[in-house]
């Protein structure tokens, strides 16, 4: 995700990525106010990660974080991206991808019935000393004496920051713990809704059999006939479901008939739209008059007024925004498919697997917009995926994006943006053959995308693989010589790096904006034989044709009686072979220049020496389905091995950038050779047009 500044040895990362190796996805940044900027001493910019209103955490860190509501902290994430993908954990009162939005007050919907959660504490002590510590959502009270009364228990609980209001009542007994047993009820009044269970810890020598918390429907074990605990089912929602949040100010714009409450359905100053001060509201709906001209209806500037008396919210000039059905008896909007919100004012967005938040194992958790984007209520599609960096995209923020250049061209128009599953089809082994990798099972197979850069047609030691899946993108097919929909002349020129005739190379880098430099053999490497790869071919046939394939490129059909020069010609027409030397040697070890490659009578050995492809090369593969053996009296004689290809001499020349005797300028794909070295013909003894620095000319 970056380029190497070789003069400094420092990576220059793509926007949105950082780290010494550009292996970390950064948190989105946001604008902070002048007052906030002043607090960041030493910073001159007014933008900060997470807008300066949150913490930038990795997936590993957020998986271990626990706030008892959004982040559960019940597991540690150890995926490959655990320390690479980062996101914002916003401070209280802020939200959004970059913590750029102010949160609006939350409260209970006053028009829907519900219960406050009740939990029980059983405490029957055999040794009544000390007391209990009560914990809620990670916070703990001081030691509450075993003989504490209701008011004392309520006092200690109300001092926990996450509990605005609770009520405490003894259902059995008259103190927190006793030898005959006590049952204490705790009702959670604010905030409303389902609550996590409290926890108790004995202290000061307290002992007993029945000392426990009963929650979520559990009954007391001290007294069987008492009311069981029950979970809360009230809402705790933005603007109490009766207003629309203005995220720039954090203020709820309440629907008609509603205004700020005290958190319990009465008038107050919370700002949550939780107080219904009148049941019905009056609205006026404006409908334009239509006029028909030549059979076509046109809206006029005149409007028809419709007076509406309703409990339902009136938004966008209609009840339920015109996107739902109003229940006149309750004032609740039932939204049409694809719409949501208390007034059905917004289109809903789809969920994707969670890039950040609670990813679970292999990102099996889901979140709207993948947890990294915002839902555009006008379109129902996700926007701002990953914040200002734009590292994610898609209607659900389901993809990691490919890089674009300054003109907005994906992969700089020098490559294709492919998924990891698609990339795997073009992965090569050490011998530059397709390695047949199947990458379809991991979670990121279809979600992480990157640039696969265009490859040049081979004119020297470069290779051009079969772009089966990139045909549709580039309109290019390099399957065989006679079936070529080639690059245009203008496109081919893009690969030419100059100034030498054979210096056409591939595009490279994460954004395909750079070019590879020509490669060659380093003439100063010692402890090797400096040999070319030689492969031998034996063929027994007297009719038909065969095909030869090298690095996924296949020749046209070759006649059984092709001569050495003809076989050499066909091999050199492959994009993956620059220059070979083909030699026939007969049974008496003499050269058979005009002999045919296949014979059923002579023991001919065909030697194929690679002059421009260096190193230990893969074997040429043969398709002999078109070969005939009439001389043996059997057509298509396949029980007999018609053709055999093996390695005679392993090549040990190198194939390295600028032959190891120059510096590559990847901005143009040209080698600057060291003193005494220059472009070669593939050897260290002769100059040539490869642009590779192999020729030594002191």
MARDREN-755282 format. One record per residue (C-alpha): residue in three letters; y, x, z. Coordinates in steps of 0.5 Angstrom, whole numbers, plus 500, padded with zeros to 3 digits. Each point is the difference from the previous one (the first is absolute). Layout:
ALAYXZ
...
! end
This chain:
UNK500500500
UNK505506499
UNK501506496
UNK500507502
UNK506504500
UNK496507499
UNK506504501
UNK501498507
UNK493497501
UNK502493502
UNK498494498
UNK505495497
UNK497493502
UNK501493496
UNK505496503
UNK496496506
UNK496506502
UNK500506504
UNK497505504
UNK499508498
UNK494497495
UNK504494498
UNK494496503
UNK504495505
UNK503494498
UNK506499503
UNK503494504
UNK505496496
UNK507502502
UNK506495501
UNK508500501
UNK502500507
UNK507498502
UNK506505502
UNK499499507
UNK493501500
UNK501506495
UNK505503505
UNK494500505
UNK496505496
UNK503506501
UNK499505495
UNK499495494
UNK505499495
UNK497494496
UNK499493502
UNK493499498
UNK494502505
UNK493499500
UNK498492502
UNK508499500
UNK500504506
UNK498494504
UNK492501500
UNK495506501
UNK497503494
UNK492500501
UNK494502497
UNK494495499
UNK496504505
UNK506499505
UNK501493498
UNK493498501
UNK500503507
UNK507496502
UNK499494504
UNK506495501
UNK495494502
UNK502496494
UNK501503493
UNK496507501
UNK494499504
UNK498507501
UNK493499501
UNK498505495
UNK501507497
UNK501501493
UNK497506497
UNK500499492
UNK502505495
UNK507497500
UNK501500508
UNK505505500
UNK503499493
UNK503493500
UNK505499505
UNK504493501
UNK506498505
UNK498497507
UNK507496501
UNK504500507
UNK501493503
UNK504496496
UNK499503493
UNK495499495
UNK499501493
UNK497506496
UNK505505502
UNK502496506
UNK506498496
UNK500492502
UNK503497507
UNK494496503
UNK502493502
UNK499496506
UNK493497501
UNK498494504
UNK495494500
UNK501494495
UNK502494504
UNK497495496
UNK493502500
UNK496499507
UNK497506503
UNK498503507
UNK502506504
UNK494505501
UNK497500507
UNK496505503
UNK496501507
UNK499505505
UNK494499504
UNK501504507
UNK495500505
UNK500506505
UNK495502505
UNK505506502
UNK507497499
UNK504506500
UNK505503495
UNK501495494
UNK500500493
UNK504503494
UNK501495494
UNK500503493
UNK503497494
UNK500503493
UNK500507503
UNK505499505
UNK498499508
UNK503497506
UNK501504506
UNK494498505
UNK501493502
UNK497499507
UNK494496501
UNK503495504
UNK506499496
UNK503493499
UNK501496493
UNK508503500
UNK498507501
UNK495500494
UNK505497496
UNK505505502
UNK496506498
UNK497497493
UNK507498498
UNK503507501
UNK495502494
UNK504501494
UNK496496495
UNK499494505
UNK507496499
UNK497494505
UNK494498503
UNK498495506
UNK495502505
UNK496494504
UNK494501505
UNK495495497
UNK495502506
UNK502503507
UNK507502502
UNK501508498
UNK498504495
UNK493503503
UNK496497506
UNK493500503
UNK499493498
UNK503501493
UNK506499497
UNK501498492
UNK507501498
UNK503497493
UNK505504496
UNK503496494
UNK504503495
UNK506497498
UNK504505496
UNK499503495
UNK495494498
UNK494500496
UNK493503501
UNK500506505
UNK496506501
UNK496500507
UNK503503506
UNK496505504
UNK499502507
UNK499506504
UNK498500507
UNK504505505
UNK501501507
UNK493499502
UNK499493497
UNK493499500
UNK496493497
UNK495497496
UNK504495496
UNK506504498
UNK501498492
UNK505497495
UNK498494497
UNK503499493
UNK499496493
UNK496494503
UNK496504506
UNK499496506
UNK501503507
UNK494503504
UNK503498506
UNK501493500
UNK496496494
UNK504494500
UNK507503498
UNK503499494
UNK498506495
UNK505505497
UNK502498493
UNK503504494
UNK508498498
UNK501497493
UNK507500500
UNK504503494
UNK504507501
UNK503500493
UNK506502497
UNK506495501
UNK495495503
UNK498498493
UNK507496499
UNK504505497
UNK501506495
UNK501507502
UNK506504498
UNK497507500
UNK506503499
UNK503497507
UNK494498503
UNK503493501
UNK496494499
UNK503495495
UNK497493504
UNK498494496
UNK504493501
UNK499498507
UNK498506503
UNK503506504
UNK499505505
UNK496499506
UNK498503507
UNK493501497
UNK497494503
UNK503495496
UNK507499503
UNK507502498
UNK501507501
UNK502507497
UNK494503497
UNK502499493
UNK493497498
UNK501493497
UNK495498506
UNK505494502
UNK499493496
UNK507497502
UNK499494495
UNK494497497
UNK503498493
UNK505504496
UNK504497494
UNK500504494
UNK503499493
UNK496502494
UNK504501493
UNK496498494
UNK503502493
UNK501494495
UNK497501493
UNK502498493
UNK496500494
UNK502503494
UNK496500494
UNK494499504
UNK501505504
UNK502499508
UNK506504503
UNK503501507
UNK507498501
UNK505502505
UNK500494503
UNK495499506
UNK496494503
UNK501500508
UNK493498504
UNK501499507
UNK494502504
UNK499499508
UNK494504502
UNK497504505
UNK497506495
UNK504506498
UNK505499494
UNK500507496
UNK502501493
UNK503493499
UNK493497502
UNK496498506
UNK495506501
UNK503503494
UNK497496495
UNK494504501
UNK496496505
UNK499493503
UNK504497506
UNK496497505
UNK505495502
UNK497499507
UNK500507502
UNK505503496
UNK495506498
UNK500502493
UNK493501497
UNK501505494
UNK497500493
UNK496505498
UNK503507500
UNK506498504
UNK501502508
UNK505500505
UNK502494505
UNK504497494
UNK496502494
UNK505504498
UNK497507498
UNK494501495
UNK494503504
UNK498507498
UNK492503500
UNK497504505
UNK497507498
UNK496505504
UNK505503505
UNK502507498
UNK504501507
UNK499496507
UNK493498502
UNK496503494
UNK493500504
UNK495504496
UNK501501493
UNK506496500
UNK496493501
UNK506497503
UNK505496496
UNK507498501
UNK505497495
UNK503505495
UNK495505503
UNK504501506
UNK505504496
UNK504495496
UNK504494501
UNK499493497
UNK505498495
UNK501492502
UNK503499493
UNK494502496
UNK494501505
UNK499507498
UNK501506504
UNK506505500
UNK502506503
UNK493503500
UNK500506505
UNK508499501
UNK505505496
UNK495505497
UNK496495496
UNK493503501
UNK497493500
UNK500495495
UNK497493497
UNK501493502
UNK496501507
UNK502508500
UNK493501499
UNK501506496
UNK502507502
UNK505502494
UNK500505495
UNK506505499
UNK506498495
UNK505505497
UNK508499501
UNK499495494
UNK495496503
UNK495502496
UNK493499503
UNK496507500
UNK506503496
UNK497496494
UNK495506500
UNK494497503
UNK497494503
UNK501496506
UNK492499503
UNK496498506
UNK496505503
UNK494496497
UNK503502493
UNK501507502
UNK493501502
UNK498499493
UNK504506498
UNK498505505
UNK497506498
UNK495505503
UNK501508500
UNK498500493
UNK505495497
UNK495495499
UNK501493503
UNK497500506
UNK498492500
UNK503499507
UNK499492502
UNK506499505
UNK500492501
UNK497499507
UNK506503504
UNK506495502
UNK505504496
UNK496500493
UNK505495497
UNK506501505
UNK502507499
UNK503502494
UNK502506497
UNK502503493
UNK495503495
UNK504504496
UNK499501492
UNK495505497
UNK502504494
UNK495500494
UNK497507500
UNK502505496
UNK498506504
UNK497500507
UNK502494502
UNK495494500
UNK501492499
UNK496495503
UNK498494498
UNK505495502
UNK496494500
UNK504496505
UNK507503498
UNK499498492
UNK504493502
UNK506504503
UNK501505495
UNK496498494
UNK496506499
UNK493501499
UNK497507500
UNK492498499
UNK499503494
UNK503504494
UNK499494495
UNK502495505
UNK507502502
UNK506496502
UNK504506501
UNK507501504
UNK505500495
UNK504506498
UNK506499504
UNK495499506
UNK496506498
UNK506504500
UNK501498508
UNK494505502
UNK503506496
UNK503505505
UNK502505495
UNK501505498
UNK493502498
UNK496495495
UNK494499504
UNK504498507
UNK499493500
UNK498498507
UNK499494505
UNK506497504
UNK498500508
UNK503499507
UNK500494504
UNK505497495
UNK498503494
UNK507503499
UNK498507499
UNK495504495
UNK494505501
UNK501507498
UNK495503495
UNK494503503
UNK496506498
UNK495505503
UNK503506505
UNK499506496
UNK501504507
UNK494496504
UNK495505502
UNK492500502
UNK498495494
UNK497501493
UNK506497496
UNK495496496
UNK501493496
UNK495494501
UNK495500495
UNK495495499
UNK494499496
UNK497494496
UNK493499497
UNK499495495
UNK493497497
UNK502495494
UNK500499493
UNK505494499
UNK505496503
UNK506501504
UNK502502507
UNK506500505
UNK502505505
UNK505498506
UNK504505504
UNK504498506
UNK500493498
UNK502501493
UNK495499494
UNK499502493
UNK499496494
UNK493500497
UNK498507499
UNK494501494
UNK494503502
UNK501505495
UNK507502502
UNK501508499
UNK503504505
UNK507499497
UNK500493500
UNK497499507
UNK506505502
UNK505495497
UNK497494503
UNK500503507
UNK508502499
UNK502493498
UNK499498507
UNK506499504
UNK496504506
UNK498506496
UNK505505497
UNK496506497
UNK493501499
UNK495505497
UNK494497497
UNK494505498
UNK493499497
UNK495505502
UNK493499497
UNK493502502
UNK500507498
UNK507501504
UNK504500494
UNK507496498
UNK498493496
UNK508499498
UNK498494495
UNK494497504
UNK500493502
UNK501499508
UNK493496500
UNK493502497
UNK493498501
UNK497507497
UNK505505502
UNK501502508
UNK508500499
UNK504502506
UNK507497500
UNK505504504
UNK507497502
UNK505504503
UNK506497503
UNK506504499
UNK506496503
UNK497496505
UNK499505506
UNK495500506
UNK493497502
UNK500494495
UNK496494500
UNK495499495
UNK501497493
UNK496493500
UNK496498494
UNK499493497
UNK494501496
UNK498492499
UNK502501492
UNK495506499
UNK494499496
UNK494505499
UNK496498494
UNK497507499
UNK496498506
UNK498493497
UNK503496505
UNK507497500
UNK505501506
UNK495504503
UNK502500508
UNK494501503
UNK502507498
UNK506504503
UNK504500493
UNK506504503
UNK501504506
UNK507503503
UNK500505505
UNK505506503
UNK499506497
UNK506504503
UNK504497506
UNK507501499
UNK504504505
UNK507500497
UNK506496504
UNK504494498
UNK506501505
UNK507498499
UNK504506496
UNK494504500
UNK502502507
UNK505505497
UNK506495500
UNK504495503
UNK500493498
UNK506496499
UNK497493501
UNK507497498
UNK498502493
UNK493502500
UNK502507498
UNK497507503
UNK504506501
UNK496505499
UNK500507505
UNK502506497
UNK494503495
UNK497493499
UNK502495494
UNK496494497
UNK493501497
UNK495498495
UNK495498506
UNK499508501
UNK504505504
UNK499505493
UNK504495495
UNK507497500
UNK500492499
UNK503493500
UNK497498507
UNK506501504
UNK495503506
UNK502507502
UNK493503498
UNK502505495
UNK501507504
UNK505504496
UNK503505504
! end
